[in-house]
Amino acid sequence: MAYVPVPKDLSKIKTKLAFNLTKRQLVCFSSAAAVGLPAYLFSRGSIGNSAAMFLMIGLMLPFFFLAMYERDGLPLEKVLKNIIRTRFLYPRVRPYKTENFYALLSARRGAADCETAEGPESPQAESLKKQGPYRPVHERKEHSHHRPADPPFLPGNVPGRGVPGSGPLLHQNH
């Protein structure tokens, strides 16, 4: 009986069209031939065979790289696009920035409370608007909206944690 090796990762298998080449490879190789062969044939009379061959190789090489090069499953043009982005288009140092949504919500709530309590033109409402939405909660003395503390976690009350406690007994081993 004949045995056929089956690869473990089937996503890396590409369908072959002709001469055991993928569609991408066929397109790139045919375009390399369409660019390189006429360049060789037209230039060999004026610059010689060796120089025309090197010119043909230089013109065909980018097409071969486009057909064959792959890094981490990405083709060459995507790899080059990522390199250009990271080296030239985006800043080298990207600081980590977060948005404190709780401070934003509490500042908006504080501004709304000041407007409703003292009117929309009060000096406190104006100062909250000037300071912007990202004002720490501890700086707001007149309006403090804190979330109540969660009840303490008692591991004895949780069945199935391996800690004997006052939780309900589900079964008993004898």
N, CA, C and O of each residue as an XYZ file, in Angstrom:
696
protein
N       0.842     -1.174      0.000
C       0.000      0.000      0.000
C       0.887      1.236      0.000
O       1.887      1.275      0.717
N       0.541      2.242     -0.786
C       1.321      3.474     -0.888
C       0.900      4.447      0.209
O      -0.285      4.603      0.502
N       1.877      5.085      0.795
C       1.622      6.072      1.837
C       1.938      7.460      1.295
O       2.958      7.671      0.640
N       1.049      8.392      1.580
C       1.228      9.770      1.152
C       1.343     10.639      2.395
O       0.462     10.606      3.255
N       2.425     11.423      2.504
C       2.539     12.301      3.681
C       1.516     13.441      3.606
O       1.375     14.098      2.574
N       0.823     13.658      4.693
C      -0.167     14.729      4.773
C       0.396     15.805      5.698
O       0.725     15.512      6.848
N       0.513     17.046      5.219
C       1.028     18.105      6.094
C       0.052     18.416      7.219
O      -1.159     18.244      7.081
N       0.606     18.876      8.333
C      -0.237     19.153      9.490
C      -1.042     20.438      9.315
O      -2.189     20.516      9.755
N      -0.449     21.444      8.677
C      -1.135     22.716      8.486
C      -1.594     22.818      7.037
O      -0.784     23.065      6.143
N      -2.874     22.630      6.806
C      -3.401     22.632      5.453
C      -3.589     24.037      4.890
O      -3.829     24.190      3.692
N      -3.484     25.062      5.729
C      -3.661     26.427      5.237
C      -2.450     26.887      4.429
O      -2.560     27.837      3.654
N      -1.300     26.238      4.593
C      -0.104     26.625      3.850
C      -0.049     25.996      2.463
O       0.826     26.341      1.669
N      -0.942     25.102      2.163
C      -0.955     24.451      0.859
C      -1.634     25.374     -0.141
O      -2.729     25.879      0.108
N      -0.972     25.590     -1.281
C      -1.514     26.452     -2.314
C      -1.833     25.614     -3.543
O      -1.139     24.643     -3.842
N      -2.876     25.992     -4.242
C      -3.277     25.235     -5.424
C      -2.319     25.533     -6.567
O      -1.980     26.688     -6.824
N      -1.891     24.492     -7.242
C      -0.960     24.610     -8.355
C      -1.744     24.543     -9.663
O      -2.676     23.751     -9.800
N      -1.358     25.379    -10.615
C      -2.063     25.410    -11.889
C      -1.322     24.614    -12.964
O      -1.829     23.593    -13.430
N      -0.148     25.059    -13.356
C       0.610     24.399    -14.416
C       2.077     24.360    -14.022
O       2.574     25.274    -13.365
N       2.763     23.311    -14.420
C       4.188     23.104    -14.121
C       4.468     23.175    -12.627
O       5.551     23.591    -12.217
N       3.509     22.776    -11.822
C       3.616     22.785    -10.359
C       3.885     24.206     -9.825
O       4.614     24.374     -8.848
N       3.297     25.217    -10.467
C       3.438     26.610    -10.061
C       2.069     27.178     -9.703
O       1.047     26.774    -10.260
N       2.067     28.113     -8.773
C       0.819     28.773     -8.401
C       0.481     29.839     -9.440
O       1.292     30.152    -10.311
N      -0.706     30.381     -9.338
C      -1.131     31.420    -10.281
C      -0.242     32.656    -10.158
O       0.108     33.272    -11.165
N       0.117     33.014     -8.952
C       0.993     34.162     -8.717
C       2.355     33.944     -9.370
O       2.894     34.846    -10.011
N       2.907     32.747     -9.204
C       4.206     32.458     -9.791
C       4.138     32.466    -11.318
O       5.056     32.957    -11.976
N       3.067     31.930    -11.882
C       2.925     31.937    -13.337
C       2.840     33.359    -13.890
O       3.465     33.670    -14.904
N       2.079     34.209    -13.236
C       1.938     35.595    -13.692
C       3.271     36.332    -13.576
O       3.660     37.053    -14.494
N       3.968     36.158    -12.463
C       5.238     36.867    -12.266
C       6.318     36.358    -13.226
O       7.065     37.158    -13.788
N       6.409     35.039    -13.419
C       7.424     34.502    -14.332
C       7.142     34.905    -15.780
O       8.070     35.215    -16.527
N       5.874     34.903    -16.181
C       5.567     35.299    -17.557
C       5.815     36.796    -17.767
O       6.261     37.201    -18.841
N       5.532     37.619    -16.757
C       5.828     39.043    -16.904
C       7.335     39.291    -16.888
O       7.808     40.211    -17.556
N       8.101     38.490    -16.139
C       9.560     38.610    -16.163
C      10.089     38.262    -17.542
O      10.990     38.932    -18.048
N       9.538     37.220    -18.159
C       9.954     36.853    -19.517
C       9.548     37.931    -20.515
O      10.292     38.224    -21.451
N       8.371     38.521    -20.319
C       7.913     39.566    -21.243
C       8.765     40.823    -21.150
O       8.859     41.565    -22.127
N       9.384     41.084    -20.011
C      10.240     42.262    -19.851
C      11.692     41.930    -20.192
O      12.360     42.702    -20.880
N      12.180     40.787    -19.713
C      13.604     40.465    -19.835
C      14.048     40.027    -21.208
O      15.095     40.475    -21.675
N      13.294     39.165    -21.883
C      13.718     38.642    -23.186
C      13.794     39.729    -24.267
O      14.794     39.771    -24.983
N      12.805     40.601    -24.425
C      12.978     41.664    -25.418
C      14.140     42.601    -25.087
O      14.832     43.075    -25.988
N      14.356     42.868    -23.796
C      15.481     43.726    -23.417
C      16.799     43.082    -23.817
O      17.705     43.769    -24.289
N      16.917     41.778    -23.635
C      18.139     41.069    -24.036
C      18.296     41.077    -25.549
O      19.371     41.388    -26.061
N      17.229     40.737    -26.267
C      17.320     40.628    -27.723
C      17.624     41.980    -28.378
O      18.381     42.026    -29.348
N      17.061     43.063    -27.879
C      17.288     44.368    -28.491
C      18.605     45.008    -28.064
O      19.133     45.854    -28.785
N      19.145     44.628    -26.914
C      20.356     45.294    -26.427
C      21.629     44.498    -26.696
O      22.713     45.055    -26.524
N      21.569     43.249    -27.101
C      22.791     42.456    -27.262
C      23.619     42.925    -28.458
O      24.837     42.740    -28.466
N      23.000     43.514    -29.446
C      23.770     44.002    -30.590
C      24.568     45.241    -30.262
O      25.652     45.435    -30.812
N      24.069     46.078    -29.389
C      24.755     47.343    -29.106
C      25.698     47.260    -27.915
O      26.743     47.911    -27.925
N      25.360     46.466    -26.867
C      26.227     46.431    -25.676
C      26.923     45.087    -25.499
O      27.726     44.947    -24.576
N      26.655     44.107    -26.328
C      27.308     42.805    -26.224
C      26.449     41.817    -25.454
O      25.508     42.182    -24.751
N      26.819     40.528    -25.617
C      26.029     39.456    -25.009
C      26.088     39.470    -23.481
O      25.056     39.350    -22.822
N      27.276     39.615    -22.920
C      27.421     39.547    -21.452
C      26.680     40.697    -20.774
O      25.958     40.480    -19.800
N      26.849     41.888    -21.268
C      26.178     43.033    -20.662
C      24.666     42.934    -20.850
O      23.902     43.296    -19.956
N      24.233     42.440    -22.019
C      22.796     42.277    -22.251
C      22.215     41.218    -21.326
O      21.076     41.346    -20.877
N      22.994     40.162    -21.033
C      22.515     39.123    -20.121
C      22.377     39.676    -18.696
O      21.403     39.384    -18.003
N      23.362     40.475    -18.268
C      23.269     41.072    -16.937
C      22.104     42.059    -16.849
O      21.441     42.151    -15.816
N      21.857     42.792    -17.926
C      20.708     43.687    -17.963
C      19.411     42.889    -17.856
O      18.504     43.278    -17.119
N      19.315     41.779    -18.582
C      18.127     40.936    -18.519
C      17.928     40.370    -17.106
O      16.811     40.359    -16.590
N      18.999     39.911    -16.497
C      18.901     39.361    -15.137
C      18.442     40.454    -14.163
O      17.595     40.213    -13.303
N      19.008     41.647    -14.308
C      18.616     42.759    -13.426
C      17.158     43.155    -13.592
O      16.495     43.524    -12.623
N      16.657     43.079    -14.830
C      15.254     43.423    -15.057
C      14.303     42.324    -14.593
O      13.175     42.610    -14.190
N      14.744     41.079    -14.647
C      13.864     39.959    -14.290
C      13.876     39.653    -12.791
O      12.927     39.058    -12.279
N      14.917     40.044    -12.095
C      15.053     39.696    -10.672
C      13.899     40.190     -9.798
O      13.433     39.418     -8.960
N      13.407     41.426     -9.939
C      12.272     41.839     -9.095
C      11.030     40.970     -9.298
O      10.291     40.716     -8.347
N      10.798     40.514    -10.524
C       9.642     39.648    -10.770
C       9.815     38.295    -10.084
O       8.853     37.731     -9.560
N      11.057     37.771    -10.088
C      11.308     36.507     -9.399
C      11.104     36.653     -7.896
O      10.556     35.762     -7.247
N      11.552     37.789     -7.345
C      11.327     38.020     -5.915
C       9.837     38.124     -5.599
O       9.375     37.590     -4.592
N       9.092     38.809     -6.455
C       7.649     38.909     -6.233
C       6.982     37.532     -6.285
O       6.008     37.284     -5.574
N       7.502     36.647     -7.118
C       6.893     35.324     -7.260
C       7.255     34.390     -6.113
O       6.410     33.623     -5.651
N       8.494     34.445     -5.651
C       8.979     33.405     -4.745
C       9.106     33.824     -3.282
O       8.935     32.984     -2.398
N       9.400     35.088     -2.998
C       9.692     35.491     -1.624
C       8.413     35.556     -0.807
O       7.398     36.097     -1.245
N       8.487     34.996      0.384
C       7.365     35.017      1.317
C       7.930     34.986      2.720
O       8.795     34.166      3.031
N       7.448     35.872      3.564
C       7.911     35.916      4.950
C       6.698     35.926      5.863
O       5.828     36.788      5.738
N       6.639     34.991      6.758
C       5.526     34.850      7.709
C       4.187     34.787      6.987
O       3.189     35.309      7.483
N       4.160     34.153      5.819
C       2.927     34.006      5.069
C       2.520     35.237      4.275
O       1.451     35.244      3.664
N       3.358     36.291      4.269
C       3.050     37.517      3.537
C       3.910     37.586      2.281
O       5.101     37.282      2.335
N       3.330     37.978      1.161
C       4.131     38.136     -0.052
C       5.030     39.372      0.044
O       4.905     40.177      0.967
N       5.938     39.506     -0.928
C       6.964     40.544     -0.877
C       6.384     41.948     -0.822
O       6.884     42.781     -0.067
N       5.343     42.238     -1.601
C       4.837     43.613     -1.615
C       4.236     44.009     -0.273
O       4.319     45.176      0.109
N       3.638     43.077      0.446
C       3.093     43.401      1.767
C       4.211     43.575      2.790
O       4.119     44.426      3.675
N       5.268     42.770      2.670
C       6.408     42.922      3.563
C       7.060     44.278      3.335
O       7.389     44.977      4.292
N       7.250     44.658      2.059
C       7.842     45.966      1.755
C       6.954     47.107      2.231
O       7.460     48.117      2.722
N       5.632     46.963      2.093
C       4.717     47.993      2.561
C       4.825     48.171      4.075
O       4.817     49.298      4.572
N       4.925     47.062      4.807
C       5.066     47.141      6.267
C       6.394     47.778      6.663
O       6.449     48.557      7.615
N       7.469     47.451      5.934
C       8.777     48.038      6.252
C       8.754     49.538      5.994
O       9.256     50.310      6.811
N       8.185     49.959      4.880
C       8.118     51.393      4.561
C       7.276     52.130      5.588
O       7.622     53.238      5.998
N       6.179     51.525      6.002
C       5.335     52.155      7.032
C       6.091     52.373      8.322
O       6.084     53.470      8.880
N       6.753     51.313      8.803
C       7.388     51.403     10.116
C       8.649     52.250     10.088
O       8.971     52.893     11.087
N       9.373     52.272      8.972
C      10.630     53.018      8.917
C      10.433     54.491      8.572
O      11.121     55.350      9.124
N       9.504     54.795      7.669
C       9.443     56.142      7.130
C       8.147     56.893      7.423
O       8.189     58.099      7.662
N       7.011     56.226      7.412
C       5.741     56.933      7.520
C       5.297     57.165      8.955
O       4.811     58.249      9.280
N       5.455     56.170      9.821
C       5.007     56.301     11.199
C       6.170     56.715     12.090
O       7.322     56.422     11.769
N       5.894     57.389     13.202
C       6.989     57.787     14.098
C       7.651     56.569     14.734
O       7.016     55.541     14.972
N       8.944     56.717     14.998
C       9.708     55.606     15.583
C       9.224     55.283     16.998
O       9.016     54.117     17.335
N       9.049     56.306     17.811
C       8.625     56.103     19.193
C       7.127     56.341     19.246
O       6.638     57.425     18.928
N       6.415     55.307     19.654
C       4.964     55.422     19.783
C       4.605     55.235     21.251
O       4.553     54.105     21.736
N       4.355     56.332     21.965
C       4.042     56.195     23.393
C       2.694     55.522     23.589
O       1.770     55.673     22.790
N       2.618     54.790     24.658
C       1.386     54.086     24.995
C       0.425     55.078     25.636
O       0.721     55.641     26.690
N      -0.711     55.290     25.009
C      -1.697     56.229     25.529
C      -3.004     55.496     25.765
O      -3.439     54.685     24.947
N      -3.615     55.793     26.888
C      -4.920     55.213     27.183
C      -5.930     56.336     27.367
O      -5.566     57.489     27.596
N      -7.165     55.988     27.264
C      -8.233     56.941     27.517
C      -8.979     56.487     28.762
O      -9.469     55.359     28.828
N      -9.059     57.357     29.732
C      -9.731     57.053     30.978
C     -11.212     57.405     30.810
O     -11.622     58.548     31.013
N     -11.996     56.404     30.439
C     -13.407     56.649     30.181
C     -14.171     56.983     31.460
O     -15.161     57.714     31.414
N     -13.726     56.460     32.595
C     -14.398     56.772     33.849
C     -14.236     58.257     34.184
O     -15.182     58.907     34.629
N     -13.031     58.783     33.964
C     -12.818     60.206     34.235
C     -13.625     61.058     33.262
O     -14.153     62.103     33.641
N     -13.722     60.619     32.022
C     -14.513     61.344     31.032
C     -15.980     61.378     31.440
O     -16.612     62.434     31.391
N     -16.525     60.241     31.838
C     -17.926     60.188     32.239
C     -18.186     60.985     33.514
O     -19.196     61.680     33.626
N     -17.276     60.880     34.465
C     -17.495     61.605     35.715
C     -17.340     63.115     35.512
O     -18.036     63.891     36.166
N     -16.452     63.542     34.628
C     -16.325     64.977     34.357
C     -17.572     65.497     33.654
O     -18.043     66.593     33.961
N     -18.102     64.739     32.733
C     -19.333     65.156     32.059
C     -20.499     65.189     33.038
O     -21.334     66.092     32.994
N     -20.548     64.201     33.918
C     -21.622     64.171     34.912
C     -21.477     65.360     35.852
O     -22.474     65.979     36.225
N     -20.239     65.688     36.240
C     -20.006     66.833     37.114
C     -20.389     68.137     36.441
O     -20.954     69.020     37.086
N     -20.092     68.275     35.148
C     -20.463     69.489     34.421
C     -21.975     69.580     34.309
O     -22.540     70.668     34.422
N     -22.633     68.457     34.089
C     -24.095     68.457     33.990
C     -24.721     68.793     35.334
O     -25.730     69.496     35.387
N     -24.133     68.298     36.431
C     -24.658     68.602     37.762
C     -24.502     70.087     38.080
O     -25.398     70.698     38.664
N     -23.363     70.668     37.697
C     -23.153     72.092     37.959
C     -24.123     72.931     37.140
O     -24.636     73.940     37.624
N     -24.374     72.523     35.916
C     -25.289     73.298     35.081
C     -26.711     73.234     35.625
O     -27.427     74.235     35.621
N     -27.114     72.069     36.087
C     -28.490     71.953     36.578
C     -28.644     72.588     37.949
O     -29.700     73.148     38.242
N     -27.616     72.518     38.809
C     -27.752     73.039     40.165
C     -27.618     74.556     40.203
O     -28.359     75.235     40.913
N     -26.656     75.090     39.424
C     -26.384     76.513     39.541
C     -26.664     77.276     38.257
O     -26.390     78.474     38.189
N     -27.187     76.635     37.263
C     -27.460     77.312     35.997
C     -26.331     77.098     35.017
O     -25.203     76.815     35.422
N     -26.618     77.228     33.716
C     -25.598     76.945     32.711
C     -24.497     77.987     32.645
O     -23.444     77.712     32.071
N     -24.695     79.179     33.211
C     -23.697     80.234     33.106
C     -22.925     80.415     34.415
O     -22.302     81.460     34.602
N     -22.941     79.455     35.312
C     -22.258     79.610     36.591
C     -20.746     79.515     36.386
O     -20.290     78.902     35.420
N     -19.969     80.114     37.282
C     -18.498     80.065     37.141
C     -17.944     78.650     37.307
O     -16.934     78.316     36.688
N     -18.584     77.807     38.131
C     -18.094     76.439     38.297
C     -18.318     75.624     37.025
O     -17.458     74.829     36.647
N     -19.446     75.808     36.367
C     -19.707     75.088     35.125
C     -18.743     75.541     34.039
O     -18.284     74.730     33.234
N     -18.436     76.827     34.013
C     -17.487     77.329     33.019
C     -16.090     76.780     33.272
O     -15.372     76.451     32.328
N     -15.692     76.676     34.565
C     -14.353     76.154     34.856
C     -14.260     74.672     34.488
O     -13.207     74.216     34.044
N     -15.335     73.923     34.664
C     -15.326     72.511     34.258
C     -15.227     72.384     32.746
O     -14.550     71.486     32.245
N     -15.886     73.260     32.020
C     -15.811     73.209     30.561
C     -14.412     73.562     30.077
O     -13.933     72.981     29.103
N     -13.752     74.502     30.737
C     -12.412     74.904     30.321
C     -11.387     73.819     30.594
O     -10.450     73.633     29.818
N     -11.561     73.107     31.687
C     -10.578     72.092     32.041
C     -10.682     70.854     31.166
O      -9.743     70.058     31.148
N     -11.746     70.655     30.458
C     -11.868     69.526     29.547
C     -12.394     68.291     30.237
O     -12.603     68.292     31.450
N     -12.608     67.240     29.476
C     -13.224     66.043     30.032
C     -12.277     65.185     30.855
O     -12.745     64.352     31.631
N     -10.943     65.355     30.716
C     -10.007     64.479     31.403
C      -9.483     65.150     32.666
O      -8.323     65.559     32.729
N     -10.334     65.257     33.654
C      -9.939     65.817     34.923
C     -10.040     64.711     35.955
O     -11.073     64.046     36.038
N      -8.999     64.494     36.744
C      -9.057     63.415     37.734
C     -10.182     63.624     38.732
O     -10.566     64.752     39.041
N     -10.691     62.525     39.219
C     -11.833     62.560     40.129
C     -11.443     63.191     41.461
O     -12.257     63.883     42.073
N     -10.215     62.966     41.921
C      -9.834     63.493     43.236
C      -9.720     65.022     43.236
O      -9.701     65.625     44.309
N      -9.644     65.662     42.069
C      -9.595     67.112     42.016
C     -10.989     67.722     42.117
O     -11.118     68.911     42.409
N     -12.004     66.951     41.887
C     -13.371     67.472     41.928
C     -13.892     67.337     43.354
O     -14.268     66.248     43.788
N     -13.911     68.454     44.077
C     -14.312     68.400     45.480
C     -15.814     68.588     45.655
O     -16.423     68.020     46.562
N     -16.399     69.388     44.777
C     -17.801     69.700     44.979
C     -18.716     68.558     44.544
O     -19.824     68.430     45.065
N     -18.273     67.727     43.599
C     -19.096     66.616     43.116
C     -18.253     65.363     43.089
O     -17.361     65.238     42.251
N     -18.513     64.448     43.975
C     -17.770     63.190     43.952
C     -18.771     62.054     43.797
O     -19.560     61.775     44.700
N     -18.726     61.416     42.660
C     -19.590     60.282     42.388
C     -18.723     59.033     42.389
O     -18.062     58.716     41.400
N     -18.735     58.339     43.500
C     -17.912     57.144     43.606
C     -18.792     55.907     43.539
O     -19.935     55.899     43.995
N     -18.232     54.889     42.971
C     -18.921     53.611     42.896
C     -18.810     52.919     44.240
O     -17.732     52.912     44.834
N     -19.881     52.340     44.732
C     -19.778     51.646     46.024
C     -18.874     50.432     45.914
O     -18.763     49.816     44.854
N     -18.240     50.102     47.005
C     -17.301     48.980     47.019
C     -18.046     47.668     46.823
O     -19.182     47.504     47.268
N     -17.385     46.746     46.151
C     -17.949     45.415     45.959
C     -17.895     44.648     47.269
O     -17.023     44.906     48.098
N     -18.812     43.710     47.469
C     -18.734     42.904     48.687
C     -17.454     42.078     48.668
O     -16.999     41.670     47.599
N     -16.875     41.829     49.824
C     -15.602     41.094     49.864
C     -15.797     39.660     49.374
O     -16.842     39.045     49.588
N     -14.773     39.156     48.719
C     -14.796     37.781     48.226
C     -14.420     36.849     49.359
O     -13.325     36.938     49.915
N     -15.310     35.980     49.689
C     -15.069     35.021     50.757
C     -14.926     33.645     50.134
O     -15.917     33.080     49.671
N     -13.720     33.090     50.109
C     -13.538     31.812     49.438
C     -14.279     30.672     50.107
O     -14.548     29.658     49.462
N     -14.614     30.805     51.372
C     -15.337     29.734     52.035
C     -16.765     29.596     51.533
O     -17.364     28.528     51.658
N     -17.315     30.657     50.970
C     -18.690     30.619     50.497
C     -18.815     30.095     49.069
O     -19.924     29.942     48.557
N     -17.683     29.820     48.426
C     -17.717     29.361     47.045
C     -17.522     27.861     47.022
O     -16.437     27.387     47.362
N     -18.531     27.092     46.635
C     -18.340     25.640     46.604
C     -17.449     25.236     45.434
O     -17.455     25.874     44.382
N     -16.694     24.180     45.636
C     -15.870     23.641     44.578
C     -14.481     24.236     44.505
O     -13.735     23.910     43.581
N     -14.097     25.098     45.442
C     -12.770     25.699     45.432
C     -11.781     24.900     46.291
O     -10.604     25.255     46.362
N     -12.223     23.882     46.908
C     -11.333     23.084     47.737
C     -11.123     23.665     49.118
O     -10.316     23.147     49.890
N     -11.825     24.718     49.438
C     -11.697     25.345     50.737
C     -12.963     25.035     51.522
O     -14.060     25.354     51.064
N     -12.836     24.424     52.689
C     -14.060     24.145     53.448
C     -14.695     25.448     53.890
O     -14.018     26.349     54.386
N     -15.982     25.536     53.709
C     -16.666     26.760     54.086
C     -18.117     26.481     54.401
O     -18.532     25.341     54.607
N     -18.866     27.553     54.431
C     -20.266     27.426     54.805
C     -21.165     27.253     53.587
O     -22.386     27.353     53.714
N     -20.594     26.995     52.406
C     -21.396     26.817     51.206
C     -22.205     25.534     51.275
O     -21.953     24.694     52.139
N     -23.165     25.366     50.388
C     -23.998     24.162     50.409
C     -23.173     22.927     50.038
O     -22.306     22.981     49.166
N     -23.454     21.845     50.698
C     -22.758     20.588     50.466
C     -23.476     19.860     49.326
O     -24.649     19.509     49.449
N     -22.764     19.638     48.217
C     -23.374     19.021     47.069
C     -23.402     17.502     47.171
O     -24.405     16.875     46.826
N     -22.331     16.916     47.634
C     -22.297     15.465     47.830
C     -21.315     15.156     48.926
O     -20.498     15.999     49.295
N     -21.389     13.953     49.448
C     -20.528     13.560     50.552
C     -19.962     12.181     50.254
O     -20.708     11.267     49.903
N     -18.650     12.024     50.392
C     -17.998     10.726     50.176
C     -17.938      9.980     51.496
O     -17.659     10.573     52.539
N     -18.199      8.685     51.455
C     -18.108      7.874     52.680
C     -16.960      6.926     52.582
O     -16.714      6.157     53.511
